[in-house]
């Protein structure tokens, strides 16, 4: 069935949520960029990213990809301060901070804006 105005990303997400079924991974532009930076794929567009990711990621993990990565990708692009705070508060802050730095978050700049420079330095020592 085709729904007017619904592209592949949203169709896969709807399928996951509404029917708890997964025939593919819905990739948005944020996820496309992140997965290329992480070198999980080497692709030119979200559709290539989807195909490459599906080629190696076990199918039983496909449903969780959107839940985990869509919101994360949006925060990396738009809400760096919120993401830094979450990284500092998580169980492995050093790893989380290194990940978001690798994805382009300027920890020095965000730390200064938030007044958490020392907290970031301490976390990265660990």
C-alpha positions as CSV (number, residue, x, y, z in Angstrom):
1,X,0.0,0.0,0.0
2,X,1.3,3.5,-0.8
3,X,0.3,6.6,1.1
4,X,0.5,10.0,-0.7
5,X,3.3,12.2,0.8
6,X,4.8,9.4,2.9
7,X,8.4,8.6,2.0
8,X,10.4,5.5,2.8
9,X,11.8,6.8,6.1
10,X,8.3,7.5,7.6
11,X,6.8,4.3,6.1
12,X,9.4,2.2,7.9
13,X,8.8,4.1,11.1
14,X,5.0,3.8,10.9
15,X,5.4,0.1,10.1
16,X,7.6,-0.3,13.2
17,X,5.3,1.6,15.6
18,X,1.9,0.7,14.3
19,X,2.4,-3.0,13.4
20,X,5.6,-3.9,15.3
21,X,7.0,-5.1,12.0
22,X,10.2,-4.2,10.3
23,X,11.0,-4.6,6.6
24,X,13.6,-1.8,6.6
25,X,15.3,1.0,8.5
26,X,14.0,4.6,8.1
27,X,17.1,6.8,7.6
28,X,16.8,10.6,7.9
29,X,19.5,13.1,6.9
30,X,20.8,13.3,10.4
31,X,21.3,9.5,10.6
32,X,22.8,9.5,7.1
33,X,25.5,12.1,8.2
34,X,26.2,10.4,11.6
35,X,26.6,6.9,10.1
36,X,29.0,8.2,7.5
37,X,31.0,10.1,10.2
38,X,31.2,6.9,12.3
39,X,32.2,5.0,9.1
40,X,29.4,2.5,9.5
41,X,28.6,3.3,5.8
42,X,30.1,5.1,2.9
43,X,27.1,6.6,1.1
44,X,26.0,9.6,-0.8
45,X,22.3,9.7,0.3
46,X,19.9,8.4,2.9
47,X,18.7,5.6,0.7
48,X,22.3,4.3,0.1
49,X,22.8,4.6,3.9
50,X,19.7,2.5,4.5
51,X,20.8,-0.3,2.1
52,X,24.4,-0.4,3.4
53,X,23.3,-0.4,7.1
54,X,20.7,-3.2,6.4
55,X,23.4,-5.2,4.7
56,X,25.4,-5.8,7.9
57,X,23.1,-4.9,10.8
58,X,21.1,-8.0,12.0
59,X,17.5,-7.6,11.1
60,X,16.3,-8.1,14.7
61,X,18.1,-4.7,15.5
62,X,16.4,-2.7,12.7
63,X,13.4,-1.6,14.8
64,X,15.6,-0.1,17.5
65,X,17.7,1.9,15.1
66,X,15.1,4.6,14.6
67,X,14.3,4.9,18.3
68,X,17.9,5.3,19.2
69,X,19.3,7.3,16.4
70,X,16.7,9.7,15.0
71,X,16.4,11.8,18.2
72,X,20.1,11.5,18.8
73,X,20.8,12.8,15.3
74,X,18.5,15.8,15.8
75,X,20.1,16.7,19.1
76,X,23.6,16.5,17.5
77,X,22.4,18.9,14.8
78,X,20.2,21.3,16.9
79,X,20.5,20.8,20.7
80,X,24.2,20.5,21.6
81,X,23.8,21.9,25.1
82,X,21.1,19.3,25.9
83,X,23.3,16.6,24.5
84,X,26.3,17.6,26.5
85,X,24.2,17.6,29.7
86,X,22.9,14.1,28.8
87,X,26.5,12.9,28.1
88,X,27.7,14.2,31.5
89,X,24.8,12.6,33.3
90,X,25.1,9.2,31.7
91,X,26.8,6.1,33.1
92,X,29.9,6.5,30.8
93,X,30.3,10.2,30.3
94,X,33.8,10.1,28.9
95,X,32.7,7.7,26.1
96,X,29.6,9.8,25.4
97,X,31.5,13.0,25.3
98,X,34.1,11.5,22.9
99,X,31.2,10.3,20.6
100,X,29.5,13.6,20.4
101,X,32.8,15.4,19.8
102,X,33.5,13.0,17.0
103,X,30.1,14.0,15.5
104,X,31.0,17.6,15.5
105,X,29.8,19.0,18.9
106,X,32.3,21.6,20.1
107,X,32.7,20.6,23.8
108,X,34.8,23.6,24.7
109,X,32.2,26.1,23.3
110,X,29.2,24.2,24.7
111,X,31.0,23.8,28.1
112,X,31.7,27.5,28.3
113,X,28.1,28.4,27.3
114,X,26.8,26.0,30.0
115,X,29.4,26.7,32.7
116,X,30.5,23.1,32.8
117,X,34.0,23.3,31.5
118,X,35.5,21.6,34.6
119,X,32.9,18.9,34.6
120,X,33.8,18.0,31.0
121,X,37.5,18.0,31.8
122,X,36.9,15.7,34.8
123,X,34.7,13.4,32.8
124,X,37.3,13.1,30.0
125,X,40.0,12.2,32.5
126,X,38.1,8.9,33.3
